[in-house]
Amino acid sequence: MIERMTQSDKSKSDMPRRRGPLRPSTRAFIREARRTPGYSLLDWLHGYVYARWPYLYISIGTDEHRLSPIMREAINFFGRLFPAREKESEPRTTFADTYHGKVVPLESARRLVSVGEEITLTDLEQVIPYALARDIILRNPDHIAALECPCRAVRENPCLPLDVCLIIGEPMASFVVEHHPRRAHWITQQEAGEILEAEHGRGHVHHAFFKDAMLGRFYAICNCCSCCCGAMQAMRDGTPMLASSGYVCRVDEDLCAGCGECIADCQFDALSLANGTLALDAELCMGCGVCISRCPQDALSLERDPARGEPLELHELLAGSQPIEMKL
Protein backbone atom coordinates (compact mmCIF):
# COMPACT_ATOMS: atom_id res chain seq x y z
CA MET A 1 0.00 0.00 0.00
CA ILE A 2 1.33 3.42 -0.95
CA GLU A 3 1.02 5.96 1.83
CA ARG A 4 0.28 9.56 0.90
CA MET A 5 0.89 12.54 3.15
CA THR A 6 -1.02 15.63 2.09
CA GLN A 7 -0.71 19.07 3.65
CA SER A 8 -3.92 18.36 5.53
CA ASP A 9 -2.47 15.08 6.82
CA LYS A 10 0.64 16.89 8.04
CA SER A 11 -1.41 19.35 10.05
CA LYS A 12 -3.38 16.53 11.63
CA SER A 13 -0.25 14.55 12.45
CA ASP A 14 0.83 17.47 14.64
CA MET A 15 -2.16 17.06 16.98
CA PRO A 16 -1.23 16.69 20.68
CA ARG A 17 -0.64 13.23 22.06
CA ARG A 18 -2.66 11.65 24.80
CA ARG A 19 -1.86 12.86 28.30
CA GLY A 20 -3.70 11.40 31.26
CA PRO A 21 -7.03 9.55 31.04
CA LEU A 22 -8.58 11.80 28.36
CA ARG A 23 -7.70 11.63 24.70
CA PRO A 24 -6.69 14.87 22.93
CA SER A 25 -9.91 14.96 20.90
CA THR A 26 -11.98 14.53 24.05
CA ARG A 27 -10.18 17.46 25.66
CA ALA A 28 -10.76 19.50 22.49
CA PHE A 29 -14.45 18.60 22.62
CA ILE A 30 -14.60 19.81 26.23
CA ARG A 31 -12.83 23.08 25.37
CA GLU A 32 -15.20 23.76 22.48
CA ALA A 33 -18.20 22.89 24.67
CA ARG A 34 -17.11 25.49 27.23
CA ARG A 35 -16.96 28.12 24.50
CA THR A 36 -20.42 27.27 23.18
CA PRO A 37 -23.19 29.46 24.69
CA GLY A 38 -26.01 27.53 26.32
CA TYR A 39 -24.25 24.18 26.00
CA SER A 40 -24.71 22.34 29.29
CA LEU A 41 -22.89 19.45 30.93
CA LEU A 42 -25.86 17.22 30.11
CA ASP A 43 -25.58 18.28 26.46
CA TRP A 44 -21.90 17.38 26.48
CA LEU A 45 -22.54 13.97 28.05
CA HIS A 46 -25.19 13.30 25.42
CA GLY A 47 -22.82 14.39 22.65
CA TYR A 48 -20.00 12.27 24.04
CA VAL A 49 -22.17 9.15 24.21
CA TYR A 50 -23.50 9.79 20.69
CA ALA A 51 -20.04 10.31 19.16
CA ARG A 52 -18.28 7.66 21.25
CA TRP A 53 -20.79 4.85 20.69
CA PRO A 54 -22.70 5.87 17.52
CA TYR A 55 -23.39 2.31 16.38
CA LEU A 56 -25.06 1.36 19.65
CA TYR A 57 -26.87 4.71 19.76
CA ILE A 58 -28.23 4.35 16.22
CA SER A 59 -29.04 0.64 16.51
CA ILE A 60 -31.21 1.36 19.56
CA GLY A 61 -32.80 4.38 17.88
CA THR A 62 -33.68 2.43 14.73
CA ASP A 63 -35.02 -0.60 16.63
CA GLU A 64 -32.22 -2.81 15.34
CA HIS A 65 -30.99 -3.62 18.87
CA ARG A 66 -32.61 -6.03 21.33
CA LEU A 67 -32.52 -3.28 23.97
CA SER A 68 -34.58 -0.86 21.85
CA PRO A 69 -37.99 -1.59 23.48
CA ILE A 70 -36.49 -1.37 26.98
CA MET A 71 -34.67 1.89 26.25
CA ARG A 72 -37.78 3.38 24.66
CA GLU A 73 -39.84 2.59 27.76
CA ALA A 74 -37.11 4.00 30.02
CA ILE A 75 -36.93 7.23 28.05
CA ASN A 76 -40.71 7.62 28.12
CA PHE A 77 -40.75 6.93 31.86
CA PHE A 78 -38.11 9.52 32.69
CA GLY A 79 -39.74 11.94 30.28
CA ARG A 80 -42.97 11.70 32.27
CA LEU A 81 -41.10 11.81 35.57
CA PHE A 82 -39.01 14.84 34.67
CA PRO A 83 -40.91 16.77 31.99
CA ALA A 84 -38.92 19.43 30.18
CA ARG A 85 -39.63 22.96 31.32
CA GLU A 86 -40.37 25.16 28.36
CA LYS A 87 -39.83 28.89 28.56
CA GLU A 88 -42.91 30.85 27.58
CA SER A 89 -40.83 32.95 25.17
CA GLU A 90 -39.50 29.89 23.32
CA PRO A 91 -41.36 27.47 21.03
CA ARG A 92 -41.92 23.93 22.25
CA THR A 93 -39.17 21.63 20.96
CA THR A 94 -39.48 18.06 19.74
CA PHE A 95 -37.00 15.26 19.07
CA ALA A 96 -36.73 16.36 15.44
CA ASP A 97 -35.63 19.82 16.61
CA THR A 98 -32.66 18.34 18.43
CA TYR A 99 -31.39 16.11 15.61
CA HIS A 100 -32.23 16.67 11.98
CA GLY A 101 -30.91 16.81 8.45
CA LYS A 102 -31.15 19.34 5.65
CA VAL A 103 -31.40 17.90 2.15
CA VAL A 104 -28.68 19.36 -0.06
CA PRO A 105 -28.27 18.85 -3.82
CA LEU A 106 -24.90 17.61 -5.04
CA GLU A 107 -23.41 21.02 -5.86
CA SER A 108 -24.34 22.41 -2.44
CA ALA A 109 -22.77 19.37 -0.76
CA ARG A 110 -19.59 19.86 -2.79
CA ARG A 111 -19.30 23.40 -1.46
CA LEU A 112 -19.70 22.24 2.12
CA VAL A 113 -16.70 19.91 1.81
CA SER A 114 -14.49 22.40 -0.03
CA VAL A 115 -14.56 25.35 2.39
CA GLY A 116 -11.25 27.18 2.31
CA GLU A 117 -11.51 29.10 5.58
CA GLU A 118 -13.11 28.89 8.99
CA ILE A 119 -16.68 30.15 9.02
CA THR A 120 -19.36 31.06 11.55
CA LEU A 121 -23.00 31.28 10.50
CA THR A 122 -25.59 31.38 13.24
CA ASP A 123 -29.36 31.54 13.66
CA LEU A 124 -30.19 30.07 10.27
CA GLU A 125 -33.92 29.83 10.95
CA GLN A 126 -34.96 30.21 7.32
CA VAL A 127 -32.38 27.70 6.11
CA ILE A 128 -32.68 25.19 8.93
CA PRO A 129 -36.33 25.47 10.06
CA TYR A 130 -35.93 23.89 13.48
CA ALA A 131 -35.90 25.39 16.95
CA LEU A 132 -32.47 23.97 17.88
CA ALA A 133 -29.11 23.14 16.28
CA ARG A 134 -29.09 25.55 13.37
CA ASP A 135 -25.56 26.96 13.22
CA ILE A 136 -22.73 26.32 10.80
CA ILE A 137 -19.46 26.78 12.67
CA LEU A 138 -16.53 25.18 10.89
CA ARG A 139 -13.12 25.03 12.56
CA ASN A 140 -10.38 23.51 10.39
CA PRO A 141 -12.87 22.72 7.62
CA ASP A 142 -10.21 20.83 5.67
CA HIS A 143 -10.17 18.21 8.45
CA ILE A 144 -12.61 15.64 7.10
CA ALA A 145 -13.10 12.06 8.24
CA ALA A 146 -14.92 9.30 6.38
CA LEU A 147 -16.83 7.22 8.93
CA GLU A 148 -18.61 3.94 8.38
CA CYS A 149 -22.26 4.94 8.33
CA PRO A 150 -23.87 3.84 11.62
CA CYS A 151 -27.27 3.53 9.94
CA ARG A 152 -25.90 1.15 7.32
CA ALA A 153 -23.56 -0.71 9.66
CA VAL A 154 -26.35 -1.78 12.04
CA ARG A 155 -28.55 -3.20 9.26
CA GLU A 156 -28.53 -6.89 8.48
CA ASN A 157 -28.03 -6.35 4.73
CA PRO A 158 -26.70 -2.79 4.38
CA CYS A 159 -26.09 -0.82 1.24
CA LEU A 160 -22.41 -0.57 0.36
CA PRO A 161 -19.92 0.97 0.72
CA LEU A 162 -20.12 1.76 4.41
CA ASP A 163 -17.57 4.57 4.80
CA VAL A 164 -19.71 7.37 3.35
CA CYS A 165 -20.47 9.55 6.37
CA LEU A 166 -18.35 12.69 6.15
CA ILE A 167 -17.50 14.29 9.51
CA ILE A 168 -16.35 17.84 8.84
CA GLY A 169 -14.26 20.19 10.96
CA GLU A 170 -12.97 20.14 14.51
CA PRO A 171 -13.34 18.85 17.14
CA MET A 172 -15.71 16.28 15.59
CA ALA A 173 -13.45 14.90 12.86
CA SER A 174 -10.54 14.19 15.21
CA PHE A 175 -12.92 12.68 17.76
CA VAL A 176 -14.29 10.00 15.41
CA VAL A 177 -10.86 9.14 13.97
CA GLU A 178 -9.27 8.85 17.40
CA HIS A 179 -12.11 6.86 18.96
CA HIS A 180 -13.01 4.72 15.92
CA PRO A 181 -9.68 3.97 14.19
CA ARG A 182 -11.06 0.83 12.53
CA ARG A 183 -14.18 2.54 11.21
CA ALA A 184 -12.94 6.05 10.34
CA HIS A 185 -10.04 7.55 8.43
CA TRP A 186 -8.83 10.93 7.25
CA ILE A 187 -9.64 12.01 3.71
CA THR A 188 -8.87 15.12 1.69
CA GLN A 189 -11.47 17.59 0.48
CA GLN A 190 -11.01 16.18 -3.02
CA GLU A 191 -11.67 12.65 -1.77
CA ALA A 192 -14.77 13.91 0.06
CA GLY A 193 -16.02 15.35 -3.22
CA GLU A 194 -15.38 12.03 -4.94
CA ILE A 195 -17.43 10.20 -2.29
CA LEU A 196 -20.30 12.62 -2.84
CA GLU A 197 -20.12 12.08 -6.61
CA ALA A 198 -20.07 8.30 -6.22
CA GLU A 199 -23.00 8.29 -3.80
CA HIS A 200 -24.98 10.59 -6.08
CA GLY A 201 -24.30 8.10 -8.84
CA ARG A 202 -25.77 5.35 -6.67
CA GLY A 203 -28.94 7.38 -6.26
CA HIS A 204 -28.32 8.34 -2.63
CA VAL A 205 -29.31 11.65 -1.03
CA HIS A 206 -26.95 14.12 0.66
CA HIS A 207 -28.08 15.35 4.08
CA ALA A 208 -26.29 18.01 6.13
CA PHE A 209 -26.88 16.90 9.72
CA PHE A 210 -27.29 19.15 12.75
CA LYS A 211 -27.53 17.99 16.36
CA ASP A 212 -27.97 19.92 19.59
CA ALA A 213 -25.65 17.55 21.47
CA MET A 214 -22.95 17.98 18.81
CA LEU A 215 -22.31 21.56 19.95
CA GLY A 216 -25.66 22.63 18.51
CA ARG A 217 -24.46 22.83 14.93
CA PHE A 218 -23.66 21.22 11.59
CA TYR A 219 -21.16 18.39 11.91
CA ALA A 220 -21.62 15.90 9.06
CA ILE A 221 -22.83 15.16 5.56
CA CYS A 222 -24.42 11.74 5.29
CA ASN A 223 -25.20 10.05 2.00
CA CYS A 224 -28.49 8.34 2.63
CA CYS A 225 -30.68 5.61 1.17
CA SER A 226 -34.27 5.05 2.25
CA CYS A 227 -33.62 1.40 3.16
CA CYS A 228 -30.90 2.15 5.75
CA CYS A 229 -31.16 5.78 6.86
CA GLY A 230 -32.59 6.24 10.36
CA ALA A 231 -33.75 9.78 9.64
CA MET A 232 -35.65 8.68 6.53
CA GLN A 233 -37.15 5.82 8.55
CA ALA A 234 -38.28 8.36 11.17
CA MET A 235 -39.85 10.48 8.43
CA ARG A 236 -41.88 7.50 7.25
CA ASP A 237 -42.99 6.95 10.85
CA GLY A 238 -44.21 10.53 11.16
CA THR A 239 -41.24 12.31 12.79
CA PRO A 240 -40.18 15.24 10.55
CA MET A 241 -36.43 14.84 10.88
CA LEU A 242 -35.53 16.11 7.40
CA ALA A 243 -35.93 19.58 5.94
CA SER A 244 -36.45 20.16 2.24
CA SER A 245 -33.55 21.50 0.21
CA GLY A 246 -35.70 24.51 -0.64
CA TYR A 247 -36.16 23.19 -4.16
CA VAL A 248 -38.77 20.99 -5.79
CA CYS A 249 -38.59 18.86 -8.91
CA ARG A 250 -40.45 20.09 -11.99
CA VAL A 251 -41.39 17.95 -14.99
CA ASP A 252 -41.35 19.34 -18.50
CA GLU A 253 -44.20 17.37 -20.00
CA ASP A 254 -43.16 18.32 -23.53
CA LEU A 255 -39.76 16.65 -23.04
CA CYS A 256 -40.75 13.73 -20.82
CA ALA A 257 -40.93 10.43 -22.73
CA GLY A 258 -42.53 8.53 -19.85
CA CYS A 259 -39.66 6.03 -19.71
CA GLY A 260 -39.66 5.86 -15.90
CA GLU A 261 -35.85 5.82 -15.61
CA CYS A 262 -36.02 8.32 -12.74
CA ILE A 263 -38.54 6.49 -10.57
CA ALA A 264 -36.33 3.78 -9.02
CA ASP A 265 -33.82 6.33 -7.74
CA CYS A 266 -36.32 8.60 -6.01
CA GLN A 267 -35.60 7.93 -2.34
CA PHE A 268 -38.76 9.77 -1.26
CA ASP A 269 -41.21 7.90 -3.56
CA ALA A 270 -42.30 11.19 -5.11
CA LEU A 271 -42.31 9.90 -8.71
CA SER A 272 -44.64 7.38 -10.32
CA LEU A 273 -45.77 6.35 -13.78
CA ALA A 274 -49.41 6.01 -14.81
CA ASN A 275 -50.49 5.19 -18.36
CA GLY A 276 -47.11 6.25 -19.68
CA THR A 277 -47.21 9.64 -17.94
CA LEU A 278 -44.79 10.65 -15.20
CA ALA A 279 -46.50 11.96 -12.07
CA LEU A 280 -44.80 13.99 -9.35
CA ASP A 281 -46.09 14.16 -5.78
CA ALA A 282 -44.74 17.58 -4.85
CA GLU A 283 -45.59 17.05 -1.16
CA LEU A 284 -43.21 14.09 -0.98
CA CYS A 285 -40.43 15.66 -3.07
CA MET A 286 -37.55 16.96 -0.92
CA GLY A 287 -35.61 18.55 -3.78
CA CYS A 288 -32.52 16.34 -3.63
CA GLY A 289 -31.93 16.39 -7.37
CA VAL A 290 -31.02 12.71 -7.74
CA CYS A 291 -33.70 12.17 -10.39
CA ILE A 292 -32.38 15.03 -12.54
CA SER A 293 -29.29 13.18 -13.66
CA ARG A 294 -31.31 10.02 -14.36
CA CYS A 295 -33.51 11.58 -17.04
CA PRO A 296 -32.22 10.84 -20.57
CA GLN A 297 -34.54 13.51 -21.98
CA ASP A 298 -33.47 16.35 -19.64
CA ALA A 299 -37.13 16.73 -18.74
CA LEU A 300 -36.54 17.25 -15.00
CA SER A 301 -35.17 20.26 -13.15
CA LEU A 302 -35.01 21.72 -9.67
CA GLU A 303 -36.77 24.99 -9.03
CA ARG A 304 -36.94 27.16 -5.94
CA ASP A 305 -40.03 26.84 -3.80
CA PRO A 306 -40.17 29.64 -1.20
CA ALA A 307 -42.68 27.66 0.85
CA ARG A 308 -39.97 25.07 1.60
CA GLY A 309 -37.47 27.37 3.27
CA GLU A 310 -34.15 28.67 2.00
CA PRO A 311 -31.51 26.39 0.44
CA LEU A 312 -28.25 25.72 2.23
CA GLU A 313 -26.19 27.59 -0.35
CA LEU A 314 -22.99 28.27 1.55
CA HIS A 315 -21.47 30.78 -0.87
CA GLU A 316 -24.66 32.83 -0.86
CA LEU A 317 -24.93 32.77 2.92
CA LEU A 318 -21.32 33.88 3.29
CA ALA A 319 -21.90 36.70 0.84
CA GLY A 320 -24.89 37.83 2.87
CA SER A 321 -27.29 37.53 -0.03
CA GLN A 322 -30.32 35.34 -0.57
CA PRO A 323 -29.95 31.96 -2.30
CA ILE A 324 -30.99 32.00 -5.96
CA GLU A 325 -32.79 29.54 -8.21
CA MET A 326 -30.64 26.60 -9.15
CA LYS A 327 -30.96 24.37 -12.20
CA LEU A 328 -29.11 21.06 -12.41
ZICOR-V900159 format. One record per helix or strand of 2 or more residues. SS is the DSSP state (h for helix, s for strand). FROM is the first residue (numbers start at 1). TO is the last residue. If there is no record, write none. Layout:
SS:FROM:TO ; SS:FROM:TO
This chain:
h:7:13 ; h:24:35 ; h:41:52 ; h:54:61 ; h:68:81 ; h:95:98 ; s:99:103 ; h:106:112 ; s:119:121 ; s:135:147 ; h:150:153 ; s:165:170 ; h:172:179 ; s:184:187 ; h:189:201 ; s:205:211 ; s:217:224 ; h:230:236 ; s:242:243 ; s:247:251 ; h:263:265 ; s:271:274 ; s:277:280 ; h:292:294 ; s:300:304 ; h:306:308 ; h:314:319
